Amino acid sequence: MSWFNSVGALINLDHPGHFLHWHFIQVSVANALVMTLMVATFVVALLAPFPGRRSRKENR
């Protein structure tokens, strides 16, 4: 038995998913969480300073 099989046995995946409904949009909670994390990562990537940017300003 591999390591993945033993870890997979800890989580019961044999149940119906939970969904969010908003008018005509229906998305699972798991997918909504993934989309939220992707948007948050994108926003952080836009707002985070580039490495080495500060040292280039000091050299001018």
C-alpha distance (Angstrom), angle and dihedral (degrees) to the residues before:
residue distance angle dihedral
M1 . . .
S2 3.78 . .
W3 3.78 126.8 .
F4 3.82 91.8 -108.3
N5 3.78 93.0 57.2
S6 3.79 92.9 52.5
V7 3.82 92.8 48.6
G8 3.79 91.0 46.3
A9 3.79 89.8 55.6
L10 3.81 90.1 62.3
I11 3.82 92.2 65.6
N12 3.79 120.3 58.1
L13 3.80 107.6 -140.4
D14 3.80 94.8 171.6
H15 3.80 98.8 98.8
P16 3.80 135.5 85.7
G17 3.80 116.9 -87.0
H18 3.77 126.0 -113.7
F19 3.78 116.9 -115.0
L20 3.78 136.0 -162.1
H21 3.80 116.7 -139.3
W22 3.80 124.1 -157.7
H23 3.81 114.5 165.7
F24 3.82 103.3 -65.0
I25 3.83 95.9 -12.2
Q26 3.79 118.0 96.6
V27 3.80 119.9 177.7
S28 3.77 132.6 163.8
V29 3.79 118.7 -112.9
A30 3.80 91.0 -120.0
N31 3.80 92.4 53.6
A32 3.81 91.3 45.3
L33 3.81 89.0 53.5
V34 3.81 91.8 49.9
M35 3.82 91.7 48.6
T36 3.81 91.0 48.9
L37 3.80 91.9 50.8
M38 3.82 91.2 48.1
V39 3.81 92.3 51.5
A40 3.81 91.2 46.4
T41 3.82 90.7 50.4
F42 3.81 90.2 49.6
V43 3.82 92.3 50.5
V44 3.81 91.7 48.4
A45 3.81 89.6 49.4
L46 3.81 90.1 52.9
L47 3.80 94.6 47.8
A48 3.81 99.8 39.6
P49 3.80 115.0 96.6
F50 3.78 119.3 -114.4
P51 3.81 115.3 -106.3
G52 3.79 112.3 -102.3
R53 3.79 94.6 18.0
R54 3.80 93.0 114.3
S55 3.80 93.7 51.5
R56 3.82 91.8 52.5
K57 3.81 91.2 54.7
E58 3.80 91.5 51.4
N59 3.81 92.2 52.9
R60 3.81 93.6 58.3
